[in-house]
Amino acid sequence: MTDGAAIVLLTKRSVAKSLNLPILAKFKAYTVVGVPPEIMGIGPAFAIPRVLEKTGLTLKDISIFEINEAFAS
């Protein structure tokens, strides 16, 4: 059994700086992909390459991926 909670605060960089909040990450882009519903869990395998292409980034540019849909939001 597990129990947990999380929060994410997104704001403009200027607001974070004015409130002396630490800037821990930068939101660059997102994408939406569709995969067959009977094959649960493969969405990230299609979404990650697409968003990397969209941003011009590579896997080496990413520190961490959170791909467990239960915790991703």
ZINORTA-V353977 format. One record per residue. N is the residue number from 1. PHI is phi in radians with two decimals (* if undefined). Layout:
BEGIN
<<N | PHI> <N | PHI>>
END
This chain:
BEGIN
<<1 | *> <2 | -2.31> <3 | -2.58> <4 | -2.83> <5 | -2.65> <6 | -2.65> <7 | -2.55> <8 | -2.23> <9 | -1.97> <10 | -1.86> <11 | -2.70> <12 | -1.19> <13 | -0.98> <14 | -1.10> <15 | -1.19> <16 | -1.02> <17 | -1.13> <18 | -1.17> <19 | -1.71> <20 | 0.97> <21 | -1.57> <22 | -1.24> <23 | -1.70> <24 | -1.73> <25 | -2.78> <26 | -2.32> <27 | -1.43> <28 | -1.76> <29 | -2.94> <30 | -2.56> <31 | -2.59> <32 | -2.17> <33 | -2.28> <34 | -2.01> <35 | -2.32> <36 | -1.03> <37 | -1.11> <38 | -1.34> <39 | -2.00> <40 | -1.14> <41 | 1.66> <42 | -1.67> <43 | -0.90> <44 | -1.04> <45 | -1.11> <46 | -1.72> <47 | -1.32> <48 | -1.05> <49 | -1.05> <50 | -1.16> <51 | -1.26> <52 | -1.12> <53 | -1.11> <54 | -1.08> <55 | -1.72> <56 | 1.36> <57 | -1.60> <58 | -2.14> <59 | -1.03> <60 | -1.19> <61 | -1.42> <62 | -1.78> <63 | -1.39> <64 | -2.71> <65 | -1.97> <66 | -1.90> <67 | -1.96> <68 | -1.43> <69 | -1.00> <70 | -1.15> <71 | -2.05> <72 | -1.09> <73 | -1.29>>
END
